[in-house]
Amino acid sequence: MPDLRGAISAARLARLYYGADDAKSGGVAHGARVFSHAQCHHVPQVYDGIAAGEAEALLREFFAARRG
């Protein structure tokens, strides 16, 4: 995921929207919090938790199917 966060910053995206947090290995609101580092030269507006329940369910189903 670090490449995606770097791409978001390099592309100078104005806004980042996402639904499901990843407290274990996320990097925006949890974990590395890459956009809050001094080395980050561009910080998008972050809108998180959009349809969080549905997003979490989709991710769980997707990865459960891949495992098995």
N, C-alpha and C positions, 0 to 999 in steps of 0.2 A: 503493500500500500504506500510506502514512502514515495514511489515514483508518481503516483496519482496526486498526492499532496504537492509535490514539487511542480508537477504539470499545472495544477490549479494556480499556483503562485506565479509561475513563469508566464502563463497565458493571461495573467492579470484579470481573471474572472472577477466580476464585481460581487457576485453572490453565490453562495454554496447552500443548496437545499438538500437535506437528507432526513430519513425517517428513523432508522434504528441506530442507537448508540452501541458502541462496542467498548465496554468498560475494561475489558481484558487487553485488547491490542489496538484500540482506536488511536487516533492521533490528532483529533480536532478538539473534542471536549474532554477526552480522557487520554491517558498515556503521554505520548510525546508532546502533545499540544503545539504542533509545529508552527502554527500561525502566531503564537505568542513569543516566539524566540526573537532575539535581537537580530539574528542573521536573516530573518524573513523580511524581505524588502516590500512585499505586497501582502496585505491582509484583506481577504474578502469578508463581506458581511455574511455571517453564518446563521442559517435558519434550520434548527434541528428539531427532531421529534415530530415531524410531519407524518401523520397517520402511523405513529410508532408501533402500535399493536399489530397492525396489518403488515408493516414492513418486517417486524421481528418474526411473525408467523411465516411469511414468504421465505425468509432466509433459513429458518429452521427446517421447513419442508424441503427446500432446495438441497441443503447439505445432508439431511437425512437420506434423501434419495441417492445422493452420490456415495454415501457410505454403504448403502445397502441393499 
